[in-house]
Amino acid sequence: MKIIHESNVPEINLPGRYMRWLANEESLEPKNLSVCIIRVLPGEIVRPAHSHPKSEELIYIITGSGKVMIENEVGDVRSGSAILFEQGKIHMLKNTGDTEMKVICFFAPSTSFDNYVTFDDIEFPE
């Protein structure tokens, strides 16, 4: 049986977020998807802007509020929001609230950092 609790997965400190891979080649070993959970502190921006050329990503905001940027379009998000980042679309997430934002991210097909394309020169629009 494949069951895991997020507290048993190592947390990685990345620019603008703390991440735990709940389901990838090292955890649960799914065949067709990967899943991570991130924590974004107030005022932080998930950096750098990036895309997933081989996967689409769906994120679900568990707690908190903020803004999302997809291909330079900005929208508001809050607890209960689901956002689709289509394959290859450049995106970023910003916590504009005063509490931690917790987000679960689903990728299909499975992805890893090797499949991220980053754009260091893109800033979150004001």
PyMOL commands that set and color helices and strands:
alter all, ss='L'
color gray80, all
select helices_A, chain A and resi 6-8+113-115
alter helices_A, ss='H'
color red, helices_A
select strands_A, chain A and resi 12-14+17-23+34-40+49-51+56-63+65-70+73-78+82-85+91-95+101-108+117-119
alter strands_A, ss='S'
color yellow, strands_A
deselect
rebuild
show_as cartoon
